[in-house]
């Protein structure tokens, strides 16, 4: 069982480095919730699989912007970040059929500068699909889900879209890039159909938005690091939904940032190009905790489902009794309500195999827009830091 850390590695962020642009990294402490709750896919009910959740302490099985903002604390080292960020919990499967929970032990959120709209109040969205068992390289929604194997002993390995077929001594990183085009009207549509990836130029680009989703929003990028302290064995890395290949990685976001904060940060320009040194940004300094993220207890502990999820030892089955499903596809009865297919300009097909341990990083990065009907506008440019971080 791995311990927690409250300090984090530098997050990788989109493409292109622009000196002097606002760029800051918000650090989070350990997960506040590890439970079968998902207020987007299963509002008011028990989720089909376990998630690890950071952000506002007021996380519940139903989302409202007001509830997020009213959280008594946050895992972030910027006290006004009352959003919630979550992804499926990762498990390691042993040969005897038992499962070990791989603890999420770090998360960062960060953002640079280009003209964008901030997330409006009540906004929520998804990336990836908890039922996807194939891969199509022509589909941006598929390409937006990837893994980076960190190994400093030799040349870097290319990213993969399934669990890599080797051990990752300096962490296996699960990458989730959210859509950055919005219909400009809805804070949510079933299946996250109010958002989409660009029509061309790449899933993580400032390329043109499709006519159906003409408004550019801030780009949101998660990186979850898992300490891969196991000998590689195909099929031993398992997401909480039963996927032991890796195609079904996905992320959820509910907005809890205060309206008007991001435009001020981006107006501050290079004075907020501070990386981890939040205290040097004049806009963020007053709401900086002075540390690298912290622990935060739930406002309402009853939100946590009363079941064993692996925090106290090995499990004989995944919570929710989710079966392993590999490249054969998710069982029809498993995660039926958890499928989230985000709009892409292309379709999906293919499969492979894979194995794991955790960390998480969440990056906020704005992207270009022309006039939108809601949310504030910011100026932002995108950058990507070295993959070794």
C-alpha positions as CSV (number, residue, x, y, z in Angstrom):
1,X,0.0,0.0,0.0
2,X,1.5,3.3,-1.0
3,X,1.6,6.4,1.2
4,X,0.6,9.9,0.3
5,X,2.7,12.9,-0.7
6,X,1.7,16.5,-0.6
7,X,4.3,17.8,-3.0
8,X,4.1,17.3,-6.7
9,X,6.0,17.0,-10.0
10,X,5.8,19.6,-12.7
11,X,2.8,19.1,-15.0
12,X,3.1,18.9,-18.7
13,X,0.9,21.4,-20.5
14,X,-0.3,21.4,-24.1
15,X,1.9,22.5,-27.0
16,X,4.4,25.4,-27.5
17,X,6.3,27.4,-24.9
18,X,5.9,31.2,-24.8
19,X,8.1,33.1,-22.5
20,X,6.4,35.8,-20.4
21,X,2.9,34.4,-20.7
22,X,0.9,33.8,-17.5
23,X,1.6,30.3,-16.3
24,X,0.9,28.9,-12.9
25,X,0.5,25.5,-11.2
26,X,-2.0,24.9,-8.5
27,X,-0.9,22.0,-6.2
28,X,-3.4,19.6,-4.6
29,X,-2.9,17.4,-1.6
30,X,-4.3,13.8,-1.4
31,X,-7.7,12.7,-2.5
32,X,-10.6,13.9,-0.3
33,X,-12.9,11.1,-1.6
34,X,-12.2,7.6,-2.9
35,X,-15.7,6.2,-3.4
36,X,-18.4,5.1,-5.9
37,X,-19.9,8.5,-6.4
38,X,-20.2,10.4,-9.7
39,X,-22.6,13.4,-9.7
40,X,-22.3,13.8,-13.5
41,X,-23.0,10.2,-14.7
42,X,-24.9,8.9,-11.7
43,X,-26.5,11.9,-10.0
44,X,-28.2,11.0,-6.7
45,X,-27.1,7.4,-7.0
46,X,-24.2,5.0,-6.4
47,X,-21.7,5.0,-9.3
48,X,-20.8,1.8,-11.0
49,X,-17.1,2.1,-10.1
50,X,-14.8,3.8,-7.7
51,X,-13.4,7.3,-8.4
52,X,-10.6,9.3,-6.7
53,X,-11.6,12.9,-6.2
54,X,-9.8,16.1,-5.3
55,X,-10.9,19.7,-4.9
56,X,-13.8,21.0,-2.9
57,X,-14.7,19.3,0.4
58,X,-18.5,19.7,-0.4
59,X,-18.4,17.1,-3.2
60,X,-21.8,15.3,-3.3
61,X,-23.6,12.8,-5.5
62,X,-25.4,15.8,-7.1
63,X,-23.6,18.9,-8.4
64,X,-24.5,22.5,-8.1
65,X,-22.1,25.4,-8.5
66,X,-23.2,26.9,-5.2
67,X,-22.5,23.7,-3.3
68,X,-19.0,23.5,-4.7
69,X,-18.3,27.2,-3.8
70,X,-19.6,26.6,-0.3
71,X,-17.0,23.8,0.5
72,X,-15.3,24.4,3.8
73,X,-11.9,23.5,2.4
74,X,-10.1,22.4,-0.8
75,X,-7.2,20.2,-1.5
76,X,-5.7,23.0,-3.7
77,X,-3.1,25.5,-2.5
78,X,-5.3,28.3,-4.0
79,X,-8.2,28.6,-1.6
80,X,-10.6,29.7,-4.3
81,X,-10.3,26.6,-6.4
82,X,-13.5,24.9,-5.2
83,X,-13.9,22.8,-8.4
84,X,-13.9,19.0,-8.2
85,X,-11.7,16.8,-10.4
86,X,-12.0,13.1,-10.6
87,X,-11.0,10.0,-12.5
88,X,-11.4,6.2,-12.0
89,X,-9.4,4.6,-9.2
90,X,-6.6,2.3,-10.3
91,X,-6.0,-1.2,-8.9
92,X,-3.2,-3.8,-9.3
93,X,-4.3,-7.3,-9.8
94,X,-2.2,-10.2,-8.4
95,X,-2.0,-13.7,-9.8
96,X,-4.2,-15.0,-7.0
97,X,-7.0,-12.8,-8.2
98,X,-6.8,-10.2,-5.4
99,X,-6.7,-6.4,-6.1
100,X,-4.6,-3.8,-4.4
101,X,-5.8,-0.2,-4.4
102,X,-3.1,2.1,-5.9
103,X,-3.3,5.4,-4.0
104,X,-3.6,8.7,-5.8
105,X,-1.0,10.8,-4.1
106,X,-0.6,14.1,-6.0
107,X,-2.5,16.4,-8.3
108,X,-1.6,19.7,-10.0
109,X,-3.7,22.1,-11.9
110,X,-2.1,24.8,-14.0
111,X,-2.8,27.5,-16.7
112,X,-1.1,29.7,-19.2
113,X,-2.5,32.4,-21.6
114,X,-4.5,32.9,-24.8
115,X,-7.8,34.5,-25.6
116,X,-10.6,32.3,-24.1
117,X,-13.8,32.1,-22.1
118,X,-13.6,30.9,-18.5
119,X,-16.0,28.1,-17.4
120,X,-19.4,29.5,-16.6
121,X,-21.1,28.9,-13.3
122,X,-22.7,25.4,-13.2
123,X,-20.5,24.1,-16.0
124,X,-19.5,20.4,-16.0
125,X,-18.0,18.1,-18.6
126,X,-16.5,14.7,-19.4
127,X,-13.6,13.3,-21.4
128,X,-13.1,9.7,-22.5
129,X,-15.6,6.9,-22.1
130,X,-15.8,4.3,-19.4
131,X,-17.0,1.7,-21.9
132,X,-14.5,2.2,-24.7
133,X,-12.5,-1.0,-25.6
134,X,-11.1,0.0,-29.0
135,X,-8.8,2.7,-30.4
136,X,-9.2,4.8,-33.6
137,X,-6.2,7.1,-34.4
138,X,-8.4,9.3,-36.5
139,X,-10.7,10.1,-33.6
140,X,-9.7,13.1,-31.5
141,X,-11.8,11.8,-28.6
142,X,-9.7,8.6,-28.6
143,X,-6.4,10.4,-29.1
144,X,-7.1,12.7,-26.1
145,X,-6.7,9.7,-23.8
146,X,-3.1,8.5,-23.5
147,X,-0.3,7.2,-21.2
148,X,3.2,8.3,-20.7
149,X,5.8,5.9,-19.3
150,X,8.5,7.8,-17.2
151,X,11.8,6.1,-17.2
152,X,14.9,8.3,-16.7
153,X,17.4,5.4,-17.3
154,X,17.3,5.7,-21.1
155,X,15.6,7.5,-24.0
156,X,12.0,8.4,-23.5
157,X,9.3,6.0,-24.7
158,X,6.5,7.2,-27.0
159,X,3.1,7.8,-25.5
160,X,0.6,5.0,-25.9
161,X,-3.2,4.9,-25.9
162,X,-3.4,1.7,-23.9
163,X,-1.5,0.6,-20.8
164,X,2.2,0.3,-22.0
165,X,3.6,-3.2,-22.2
166,X,6.5,-2.5,-19.8
167,X,7.2,-1.2,-16.3
168,X,7.5,2.5,-15.7
169,X,10.0,3.0,-12.9
170,X,9.5,6.8,-12.5
171,X,5.7,6.6,-12.8
172,X,3.1,5.7,-15.3
173,X,1.1,8.8,-16.2
174,X,-2.5,8.7,-17.4
175,X,-3.3,11.8,-19.6
176,X,-6.8,13.1,-20.2
177,X,-7.4,16.1,-22.4
178,X,-10.8,17.6,-22.3
179,X,-12.7,19.2,-25.3
180,X,-12.1,22.9,-25.7
181,X,-15.1,23.8,-27.9
182,X,-18.5,24.7,-26.5
183,X,-21.9,25.2,-27.9
184,X,-22.0,28.6,-26.0
185,X,-25.4,27.8,-24.4
186,X,-25.5,24.8,-22.3
187,X,-23.6,24.1,-19.0
188,X,-24.4,20.4,-19.6
189,X,-26.0,18.0,-22.1
190,X,-26.3,14.3,-21.7
191,X,-23.2,12.5,-22.9
192,X,-21.3,15.8,-22.5
193,X,-22.5,16.8,-26.0
194,X,-22.4,20.5,-25.2
195,X,-18.6,20.3,-25.8
196,X,-16.5,19.0,-28.6
197,X,-12.9,18.8,-29.8
198,X,-11.6,21.1,-32.6
199,X,-12.7,20.3,-36.2
200,X,-9.0,20.1,-37.3
201,X,-5.5,20.7,-36.1
202,X,-5.5,18.1,-33.3
203,X,-7.4,17.4,-30.1
204,X,-5.1,19.6,-28.0
205,X,-4.9,22.5,-30.5
206,X,-6.4,25.9,-30.9
207,X,-7.7,24.7,-34.3
208,X,-11.1,25.8,-35.6
209,X,-14.1,24.8,-33.5
210,X,-16.9,22.9,-35.4
211,X,-20.0,25.0,-36.3
212,X,-22.1,23.1,-33.8
213,X,-19.7,24.2,-31.0
214,X,-18.3,27.6,-32.0
215,X,-17.2,28.9,-28.7
216,X,-13.6,28.3,-27.4
217,X,-13.3,27.5,-23.7
218,X,-10.3,26.9,-21.4
219,X,-8.5,23.7,-22.2
220,X,-8.5,21.3,-19.2
221,X,-5.8,18.6,-19.0
222,X,-5.5,15.9,-16.3
223,X,-2.3,14.0,-15.6
224,X,-2.6,11.2,-13.0
225,X,0.8,9.7,-12.0
226,X,0.9,6.1,-10.8
227,X,4.0,4.8,-9.1
228,X,4.5,1.6,-11.1
229,X,6.2,-0.5,-8.4
230,X,5.4,-3.8,-9.8
231,X,7.1,-6.1,-12.3
232,X,5.3,-5.8,-15.6
233,X,2.6,-8.4,-16.3
234,X,0.0,-8.0,-19.0
235,X,-3.5,-7.5,-17.5
236,X,-2.3,-6.5,-14.0
237,X,-3.2,-2.9,-14.3
238,X,-6.9,-2.5,-13.9
239,X,-9.2,0.5,-13.8
240,X,-12.0,0.3,-11.2
241,X,-14.6,-0.4,-14.0
242,X,-12.8,-3.7,-14.9
243,X,-10.8,-2.5,-17.9
244,X,-7.3,-4.1,-17.9
245,X,-6.3,-2.7,-21.3
246,X,-6.6,1.0,-20.6
247,X,-8.8,2.4,-23.4
248,X,-11.6,3.4,-21.0
249,X,-9.6,6.0,-19.0
250,X,-11.8,9.0,-18.5
251,X,-12.2,12.2,-16.4
252,X,-15.0,14.3,-14.9
253,X,-15.0,18.0,-14.0
254,X,-17.4,20.2,-12.1
255,X,-16.6,23.9,-12.0
256,X,-16.1,25.7,-8.7
257,X,-13.7,28.5,-9.7
258,X,-15.0,32.0,-8.9
259,X,-16.3,34.0,-11.8
260,X,-13.9,36.7,-13.0
261,X,-10.7,35.3,-11.5
262,X,-9.1,34.0,-14.7
263,X,-9.6,37.1,-16.7
264,X,-7.7,39.0,-14.0
265,X,-4.8,36.5,-14.0
266,X,-4.4,36.7,-17.8
267,X,-4.6,40.5,-17.8
268,X,-1.7,40.4,-15.3
269,X,0.5,39.0,-18.1
270,X,4.1,37.9,-17.4
271,X,3.7,38.9,-13.7
272,X,1.7,35.7,-13.3
273,X,4.2,33.6,-15.3
274,X,5.2,32.0,-12.0
275,X,5.0,28.2,-12.2
276,X,4.8,26.8,-8.7
277,X,5.5,30.2,-7.1
278,X,1.9,31.2,-6.8
279,X,2.8,33.9,-4.3
280,X,4.6,35.9,-7.0
281,X,1.4,36.3,-9.0
282,X,-0.3,39.5,-7.7
283,X,-3.8,38.2,-8.5
284,X,-3.3,34.7,-6.8
285,X,-1.0,35.7,-3.9
286,X,-3.9,36.8,-1.7
287,X,-5.6,33.4,-2.1
288,X,-2.4,31.3,-1.9
289,X,-2.1,29.0,1.2
290,X,1.6,29.2,1.3
291,X,2.1,25.5,0.9
292,X,2.0,22.8,-1.7
293,X,-1.6,21.6,-1.4
294,X,-3.1,19.9,1.6
295,X,-5.4,17.4,3.0
296,X,-9.1,18.2,3.3
297,X,-11.8,16.2,5.0
298,X,-15.3,15.8,3.5
299,X,-17.9,18.3,4.7
300,X,-20.4,15.4,4.8
301,X,-18.8,12.0,5.4
302,X,-22.1,10.3,4.6
303,X,-21.4,11.0,0.9
304,X,-18.8,8.2,1.0
305,X,-20.4,4.8,0.2
306,X,-20.1,2.4,3.1
307,X,-18.1,-0.3,1.5
308,X,-14.4,-1.5,1.3
309,X,-12.6,0.0,-1.7
310,X,-9.2,-1.3,-0.8
311,X,-7.8,1.3,1.6
312,X,-7.5,-1.3,4.3
313,X,-6.0,-4.2,2.4
314,X,-6.4,-6.5,-0.6
315,X,-9.8,-7.0,-2.2
316,X,-11.2,-10.3,-3.6
317,X,-13.2,-8.4,-6.2
318,X,-13.5,-4.9,-7.6
319,X,-16.0,-2.7,-5.7
320,X,-19.4,-3.0,-7.4
321,X,-18.3,-6.6,-8.5
322,X,-17.1,-5.2,-11.8
323,X,-15.8,-8.1,-13.9
324,X,-12.6,-7.8,-15.9
325,X,-13.4,-7.2,-19.6
326,X,-10.2,-6.6,-21.5
327,X,-10.4,-6.0,-25.2
328,X,-13.6,-8.1,-25.5
329,X,-15.6,-5.0,-24.6
330,X,-17.4,-3.8,-21.4
331,X,-20.1,-6.2,-20.3
332,X,-23.6,-5.0,-21.3
333,X,-24.7,-4.9,-17.7
334,X,-21.5,-3.3,-16.4
335,X,-21.2,0.5,-16.2
336,X,-24.3,0.8,-18.4
337,X,-25.0,4.3,-17.1
338,X,-21.3,5.3,-17.0
339,X,-20.6,5.6,-20.7
340,X,-19.5,9.1,-21.6
341,X,-18.9,9.7,-25.3
342,X,-17.6,13.2,-26.0
343,X,-18.2,14.9,-29.4
344,X,-15.5,14.4,-31.9
345,X,-15.3,15.2,-35.6
346,X,-14.4,11.5,-36.2
347,X,-15.6,8.0,-35.1
348,X,-13.8,5.0,-33.2
349,X,-12.2,1.3,-33.8
350,X,-9.2,-1.2,-32.6
351,X,-7.7,-2.9,-29.4
352,X,-4.6,-4.0,-27.5
353,X,-3.4,-5.2,-24.2
354,X,-1.7,-4.1,-21.1
355,X,-0.5,-3.5,-16.3
356,X,0.0,-0.4,-12.4
357,X,0.2,2.2,-9.2
358,X,-0.9,6.7,-8.7
359,X,-0.5,10.5,-8.8
360,X,-2.6,13.1,-10.5
361,X,-2.2,16.4,-12.2
362,X,-4.9,18.6,-13.6
363,X,-4.0,21.4,-15.9
364,X,-6.0,24.4,-16.8
365,X,-4.9,26.0,-20.1
366,X,-6.9,28.6,-22.0
367,X,-7.2,28.6,-25.8
368,X,-8.4,31.0,-28.5
369,X,-12.0,32.2,-29.0
370,X,-14.0,34.7,-30.9
371,X,-16.9,36.3,-28.9
372,X,-18.9,34.0,-26.6
373,X,-22.3,34.3,-24.9
374,X,-21.3,33.4,-21.4
375,X,-18.2,33.4,-19.2
376,X,-15.4,35.9,-19.1
377,X,-12.7,36.2,-21.8
378,X,-9.0,35.7,-21.2
379,X,-5.8,35.8,-23.2
380,X,-3.8,32.6,-23.1
381,X,-1.1,30.7,-24.9
382,X,-0.4,27.0,-24.6
383,X,2.8,25.3,-23.6
384,X,4.1,21.8,-22.9
385,X,6.8,21.1,-20.3
386,X,9.2,18.2,-20.6
387,X,7.7,14.8,-20.5
388,X,10.1,13.8,-17.7
389,X,7.9,15.8,-15.4
